[in-house]
């Protein structure tokens, strides 16, 4: 039972955005002098962030018993936080609060109190989108198992997708264009209730601990921006996501993405210390800090030299930060997998010289979040060796 017992009492609905909200309320007025009972109802249309009376105040000498209140968000795209509150003209009591996504509703009944039908699209913690490449100049935060995203505690519809351009977009708070060979955190905000994309060159994000937004991944510590993914631009300042350049990964609904390259080189002088890159084949992959990457290679190699027997040489898949956007070189920061080519001291005569061998290896790695380039390398090995590498297939996987 919701009673409006004085001329200053009112039942109000507080809305947080300009979403189109429709409210239907019914009541029964009881004249305290005569006992006369008069039913009433009202329909209220709300289309702004406002506090709106939806049942009105009774006349003097009348008590109003509010029987039902039905509230629905009829907006096509905007979500809204809705609070139902009772006021006596001085004190306000908040009775019920929830977020309504487009087409969602809740109700109050005299017998059942407040209730709501929650669809799977509104379950907290589920994000219904995936960041993908639309074309070389646009990303798309596309619907996936639904079309909702939480921003600053409110759910918003992404409709058929939210396009994110490479030009004329807010980057670190200033509208501009992406630059070549750069990485960006991709986020969405909702200024004025309108879902809007943003890019940030600092790949810094945290999990929100703010009431109503707990668990949402946000840019730095700012609840106004929800993280949806990460992107990297190629040398032409374009978006690219293929086996040679994994330049887009999604924060939500991650999947395995493969990197692939072929490389070869002849006449490699094997160093006794340090490393050298095998050819120019490589691939770039973005990765999240909480995901491991897998990489490996296979191919054939042959060793030349007077001491080709009883000799050895390392072959490696290496990773280096992608702040070196040119072809791979000896700069490296980590070995992902490694194997040794070893020749027998007294091989059968049919092996001949040089000795041709096949190789294959793979391993797991967890690089620093962001861009990394993966390439095949050789060395160190026995002195006086020369090596040819044929058909070296380099593969890897990330998630996003």
C-alpha positions as CSV (number, residue, x, y, z in Angstrom):
1,X,0.0,0.0,0.0
2,X,1.3,3.4,-1.0
3,X,-0.6,6.2,0.8
4,X,-0.7,9.9,-0.1
5,X,-2.2,11.3,3.1
6,X,-1.8,15.0,2.7
7,X,-1.9,17.7,0.1
8,X,1.9,17.8,0.1
9,X,2.3,14.1,-0.4
10,X,3.3,12.9,-3.9
11,X,4.6,9.9,-5.7
12,X,7.5,10.8,-8.0
13,X,9.6,9.2,-10.7
14,X,13.2,10.4,-11.1
15,X,14.8,9.7,-14.5
16,X,18.6,10.0,-15.2
17,X,18.5,10.6,-19.0
18,X,16.5,11.9,-21.9
19,X,15.1,8.4,-22.7
20,X,11.4,8.2,-23.5
21,X,9.7,6.8,-20.4
22,X,6.0,6.2,-20.0
23,X,4.2,5.8,-16.6
24,X,0.7,4.6,-15.9
25,X,-0.6,4.9,-12.3
26,X,-4.0,4.0,-10.8
27,X,-5.4,4.9,-7.4
28,X,-8.5,5.1,-5.1
29,X,-9.3,8.3,-3.3
30,X,-11.2,8.0,0.1
31,X,-13.0,11.1,1.5
32,X,-12.2,10.9,5.2
33,X,-15.5,12.8,6.1
34,X,-18.1,11.0,3.9
35,X,-16.3,7.8,3.1
36,X,-16.9,8.3,-0.6
37,X,-14.5,6.3,-2.8
38,X,-13.4,7.7,-6.1
39,X,-11.0,5.8,-8.5
40,X,-8.5,7.7,-10.7
41,X,-5.7,7.2,-13.0
42,X,-3.1,9.1,-15.0
43,X,-0.6,8.5,-17.9
44,X,2.6,10.5,-17.8
45,X,5.2,10.9,-20.6
46,X,8.7,11.7,-19.5
47,X,11.5,12.6,-22.0
48,X,14.2,14.3,-19.9
49,X,16.4,13.8,-16.8
50,X,13.8,15.1,-14.3
51,X,11.8,14.5,-11.1
52,X,8.2,14.0,-12.2
53,X,5.0,13.6,-10.1
54,X,3.1,10.6,-11.5
55,X,0.2,10.2,-9.1
56,X,-0.4,13.7,-7.9
57,X,-1.3,15.0,-4.4
58,X,-4.8,14.4,-3.0
59,X,-7.2,17.2,-2.2
60,X,-7.7,18.3,1.4
61,X,-9.6,15.7,3.4
62,X,-8.8,12.9,1.0
63,X,-6.4,10.0,1.3
64,X,-5.1,8.5,-2.0
65,X,-4.2,4.8,-2.1
66,X,-2.0,4.2,-5.1
67,X,-2.9,0.7,-6.4
68,X,-0.6,0.2,-9.4
69,X,2.3,2.0,-11.1
70,X,3.7,0.7,-14.5
71,X,6.9,2.2,-15.9
72,X,8.4,1.4,-19.3
73,X,11.4,2.7,-21.2
74,X,10.0,3.1,-24.8
75,X,13.2,4.7,-26.2
76,X,14.8,2.9,-29.1
77,X,18.4,3.4,-28.0
78,X,18.8,5.1,-24.6
79,X,18.8,3.4,-21.2
80,X,17.7,5.2,-18.1
81,X,18.1,4.9,-14.3
82,X,14.6,5.1,-12.7
83,X,13.9,5.9,-9.1
84,X,10.4,5.8,-7.5
85,X,10.2,7.9,-4.4
86,X,7.6,9.2,-1.9
87,X,7.7,12.8,-0.6
88,X,5.6,14.5,2.1
89,X,6.8,17.8,0.9
90,X,9.8,17.9,3.1
91,X,11.3,14.4,3.4
92,X,11.9,12.1,0.5
93,X,11.9,8.3,0.8
94,X,13.4,6.3,-2.2
95,X,11.2,3.2,-2.6
96,X,12.7,1.4,-5.6
97,X,15.5,2.0,-8.2
98,X,16.7,0.2,-11.3
99,X,18.1,0.6,-14.8
100,X,15.7,0.3,-17.7
101,X,17.3,-0.6,-21.0
102,X,15.2,0.1,-24.2
103,X,11.8,-1.8,-24.1
104,X,12.3,-2.8,-20.5
105,X,9.7,-2.2,-17.7
106,X,8.8,-2.7,-14.1
107,X,5.7,-2.3,-12.0
108,X,4.3,-1.7,-8.5
109,X,1.0,-3.4,-7.4
110,X,-0.9,-3.0,-4.2
111,X,-0.7,-6.7,-3.4
112,X,2.7,-7.6,-4.9
113,X,4.8,-4.5,-4.3
114,X,7.6,-3.7,-6.8
115,X,8.6,-6.4,-9.3
116,X,10.3,-6.6,-12.7
117,X,10.8,-9.0,-15.5
118,X,14.6,-9.2,-16.2
119,X,15.6,-10.5,-19.6
120,X,19.0,-12.1,-20.2
121,X,20.1,-8.8,-21.9
122,X,20.0,-7.2,-18.5
123,X,21.9,-9.7,-16.3
124,X,24.7,-7.8,-14.7
125,X,28.2,-8.9,-15.8
126,X,27.1,-10.0,-19.3
127,X,28.4,-7.8,-22.1
128,X,26.7,-8.3,-25.4
129,X,29.3,-7.0,-27.8
130,X,32.6,-7.8,-29.6
131,X,35.1,-5.4,-31.0
132,X,35.9,-6.2,-34.7
133,X,37.3,-4.5,-37.8
134,X,34.6,-3.0,-40.1
135,X,37.1,-1.7,-42.7
136,X,40.5,-0.1,-42.8
137,X,39.2,3.2,-41.4
138,X,36.5,1.9,-38.9
139,X,36.2,-0.5,-36.0
140,X,32.8,-1.8,-34.9
141,X,31.6,-2.7,-31.5
142,X,29.2,-5.2,-32.8
143,X,26.3,-7.0,-31.0
144,X,27.1,-10.5,-29.8
145,X,24.5,-12.6,-27.8
146,X,22.6,-9.4,-27.3
147,X,23.2,-5.7,-27.6
148,X,23.9,-4.1,-24.2
149,X,26.9,-2.4,-22.6
150,X,27.2,-1.0,-19.1
151,X,28.6,2.5,-18.7
152,X,28.9,4.2,-15.4
153,X,26.3,1.9,-13.8
154,X,23.7,2.2,-16.6
155,X,23.0,-0.2,-19.4
156,X,22.9,1.1,-23.0
157,X,21.9,-0.5,-26.2
158,X,24.5,-0.7,-29.0
159,X,21.8,-1.3,-31.6
160,X,23.2,-2.8,-34.8
161,X,26.7,-1.8,-33.7
162,X,28.8,1.3,-32.7
163,X,31.2,2.4,-35.5
164,X,34.6,3.7,-34.3
165,X,36.4,5.9,-37.0
166,X,40.1,6.4,-37.4
167,X,39.6,10.1,-38.0
168,X,37.6,12.8,-36.1
169,X,37.5,10.7,-32.9
170,X,38.4,11.7,-29.3
171,X,41.9,10.5,-28.6
172,X,43.1,11.2,-25.0
173,X,40.4,13.9,-24.7
174,X,41.2,15.7,-28.0
175,X,39.4,15.1,-31.3
176,X,41.9,14.0,-33.9
177,X,43.1,11.1,-36.1
178,X,45.0,7.9,-35.3
179,X,48.7,7.8,-36.2
180,X,50.7,5.0,-37.8
181,X,52.2,2.1,-35.7
182,X,50.3,3.1,-32.6
183,X,48.2,1.2,-30.1
184,X,45.0,2.4,-28.4
185,X,42.7,1.3,-25.7
186,X,39.1,1.4,-27.1
187,X,36.3,2.6,-24.8
188,X,32.8,3.8,-24.8
189,X,31.2,6.6,-22.8
190,X,27.6,8.0,-22.7
191,X,27.7,11.8,-22.4
192,X,24.1,13.1,-22.4
193,X,22.9,9.5,-22.6
194,X,24.4,8.9,-26.1
195,X,26.8,6.0,-26.5
196,X,30.1,7.5,-27.8
197,X,33.5,5.8,-28.7
198,X,36.9,7.0,-27.3
199,X,40.5,6.1,-27.9
200,X,43.3,6.3,-25.3
201,X,47.0,5.9,-26.1
202,X,47.8,4.9,-22.5
203,X,46.8,1.2,-22.2
204,X,45.8,1.6,-18.5
205,X,42.6,0.1,-17.2
206,X,41.2,-1.1,-13.9
207,X,38.1,-2.9,-12.6
208,X,35.6,-0.6,-11.1
209,X,34.7,-0.8,-7.5
210,X,32.0,1.9,-7.6
211,X,28.6,0.9,-6.4
212,X,26.4,0.2,-9.4
213,X,29.4,-0.3,-11.7
214,X,31.3,-2.9,-9.8
215,X,33.1,-5.4,-12.0
216,X,33.1,-3.2,-15.1
217,X,36.5,-2.7,-16.8
218,X,37.1,1.1,-17.0
219,X,39.8,3.3,-18.4
220,X,42.3,4.1,-15.6
221,X,40.0,4.8,-12.7
222,X,37.3,6.7,-14.6
223,X,33.8,5.1,-14.5
224,X,32.7,7.3,-17.4
225,X,34.6,5.1,-19.9
226,X,34.0,1.4,-20.2
227,X,36.7,-0.6,-22.0
228,X,35.6,-2.6,-25.0
229,X,38.9,-3.6,-26.6
230,X,42.3,-2.6,-27.9
231,X,43.5,-1.7,-31.4
232,X,46.8,-1.1,-33.2
233,X,47.3,0.8,-36.5
234,X,49.6,-0.3,-39.3
235,X,52.2,1.8,-41.1
236,X,49.5,3.4,-43.1
237,X,47.5,4.5,-40.0
238,X,44.8,2.0,-40.8
239,X,43.0,-0.7,-38.9
240,X,44.0,-4.3,-39.7
241,X,43.2,-7.7,-38.3
242,X,44.6,-10.7,-40.2
243,X,47.2,-13.4,-39.8
244,X,50.1,-11.1,-40.4
245,X,48.8,-8.2,-38.2
246,X,46.5,-9.0,-35.3
247,X,45.6,-5.4,-34.7
248,X,42.2,-5.7,-32.9
249,X,41.3,-7.6,-29.8
250,X,38.0,-7.4,-27.9
251,X,37.7,-7.2,-24.1
252,X,34.4,-9.0,-24.2
253,X,33.5,-12.4,-25.8
254,X,37.2,-13.2,-26.6
255,X,38.1,-15.8,-29.1
256,X,41.4,-17.3,-30.4
257,X,43.1,-15.4,-33.1
258,X,46.0,-16.8,-35.1
259,X,49.2,-15.2,-36.4
260,X,51.2,-16.7,-39.3
261,X,54.3,-16.0,-41.3
262,X,56.8,-17.8,-43.5
263,X,60.5,-17.0,-43.5
264,X,63.7,-18.4,-44.9
265,X,67.3,-17.4,-45.3
266,X,70.5,-19.0,-46.6
267,X,74.2,-18.4,-45.7
268,X,73.5,-17.5,-42.0
269,X,76.8,-17.3,-40.1
270,X,76.0,-18.9,-36.8
271,X,77.2,-16.7,-33.9
272,X,78.8,-18.2,-30.8
273,X,76.8,-15.7,-28.7
274,X,73.7,-13.6,-29.3
275,X,71.0,-14.1,-31.8
276,X,70.1,-13.2,-35.4
277,X,66.7,-13.0,-37.1
278,X,65.9,-15.6,-39.8
279,X,64.7,-13.7,-42.8
280,X,62.1,-10.9,-42.6
281,X,59.0,-13.0,-41.9
282,X,57.2,-12.0,-38.7
283,X,53.7,-11.2,-37.4
284,X,52.4,-8.7,-34.9
285,X,49.8,-9.6,-32.2
286,X,48.1,-7.6,-29.5
287,X,47.5,-9.4,-26.3
288,X,45.8,-8.7,-22.9
289,X,47.9,-8.9,-19.8
290,X,45.7,-11.7,-18.4
291,X,46.0,-13.9,-21.4
292,X,49.0,-16.2,-22.4
293,X,50.0,-16.4,-26.1
294,X,51.1,-19.6,-27.9
295,X,53.8,-19.5,-30.6
296,X,55.8,-22.1,-32.5
297,X,57.6,-22.9,-35.7
298,X,58.6,-25.8,-38.0
299,X,60.8,-26.1,-41.0
300,X,64.1,-27.5,-42.4
301,X,67.7,-26.4,-41.8
302,X,71.1,-27.6,-42.9
303,X,74.5,-26.9,-41.4
304,X,77.7,-26.3,-43.3
305,X,81.3,-26.2,-42.1
306,X,84.4,-28.3,-41.5
307,X,82.9,-29.1,-38.0
308,X,79.4,-29.7,-39.1
309,X,79.5,-33.0,-37.3
310,X,79.2,-32.8,-33.5
311,X,77.9,-29.2,-33.9
312,X,74.9,-27.5,-32.6
313,X,72.9,-24.3,-33.1
314,X,69.8,-22.9,-31.3
315,X,66.6,-22.1,-33.2
316,X,64.1,-19.9,-31.4
317,X,60.8,-18.1,-31.7
318,X,61.3,-14.7,-30.1
319,X,59.1,-11.8,-29.0
320,X,60.0,-8.2,-29.0
321,X,58.0,-5.0,-28.2
322,X,56.4,-3.5,-31.3
323,X,58.0,-0.1,-30.8
324,X,60.2,-1.4,-33.5
325,X,57.7,-1.4,-36.4
326,X,60.3,-2.3,-39.0
327,X,61.4,-5.9,-40.1
328,X,62.7,-8.1,-37.2
329,X,66.3,-7.8,-36.2
330,X,68.4,-9.0,-33.3
331,X,66.5,-6.8,-30.8
332,X,64.5,-9.1,-28.6
333,X,63.0,-9.3,-25.1
334,X,62.1,-13.0,-24.7
335,X,62.4,-16.5,-26.1
336,X,59.1,-18.3,-26.3
337,X,60.3,-21.6,-27.6
338,X,63.8,-23.0,-28.3
339,X,65.4,-26.1,-29.8
340,X,68.9,-27.3,-30.6
341,X,70.1,-28.7,-33.9
342,X,72.7,-31.3,-33.0
343,X,74.6,-33.4,-35.5
344,X,76.0,-36.9,-34.7
345,X,79.7,-37.4,-34.1
346,X,79.9,-40.1,-36.7
347,X,76.8,-39.9,-38.9
348,X,76.0,-42.6,-41.5
349,X,77.7,-41.9,-44.8
350,X,74.4,-41.4,-46.6
351,X,73.7,-38.2,-44.6
352,X,76.5,-36.4,-46.4
353,X,77.6,-32.9,-45.8
354,X,75.8,-30.6,-45.4
355,X,73.4,-32.3,-43.0
356,X,69.7,-31.6,-43.6
357,X,67.4,-31.7,-40.6
358,X,63.8,-30.9,-39.8
359,X,62.8,-29.0,-36.7
360,X,59.6,-28.2,-34.9
361,X,58.9,-26.5,-31.5
362,X,56.3,-24.4,-29.7
363,X,55.8,-22.7,-26.3
364,X,53.7,-20.4,-24.2
365,X,54.5,-16.9,-23.2
366,X,52.8,-14.0,-21.3
367,X,54.1,-10.7,-22.7
368,X,53.5,-7.2,-21.4
369,X,50.0,-6.1,-22.4
370,X,49.9,-4.4,-25.8
371,X,51.8,-5.0,-29.1
372,X,54.5,-7.7,-29.7
373,X,56.3,-8.9,-32.8
374,X,57.1,-12.6,-33.2
375,X,59.9,-13.8,-35.4
376,X,62.3,-16.8,-35.8
377,X,65.9,-16.5,-34.7
378,X,69.1,-18.5,-34.7
379,X,72.1,-18.8,-32.4
380,X,74.2,-19.1,-30.5
381,X,75.9,-22.2,-31.8
382,X,79.2,-23.9,-32.5
383,X,81.9,-21.7,-34.1
384,X,82.6,-21.8,-37.8
385,X,79.1,-22.9,-38.8
386,X,77.0,-21.6,-41.7
387,X,73.2,-22.5,-41.8
388,X,70.4,-22.4,-44.4
389,X,66.8,-22.4,-43.2
390,X,64.0,-23.4,-45.6
391,X,60.2,-23.1,-45.4
392,X,60.1,-21.9,-41.8
393,X,56.4,-21.7,-40.8
394,X,55.9,-19.4,-37.8
395,X,52.5,-19.5,-36.0
396,X,51.0,-18.0,-32.9
397,X,47.7,-17.3,-31.2
398,X,46.3,-14.6,-29.0
399,X,42.8,-14.0,-27.6
400,X,40.5,-11.1,-28.0
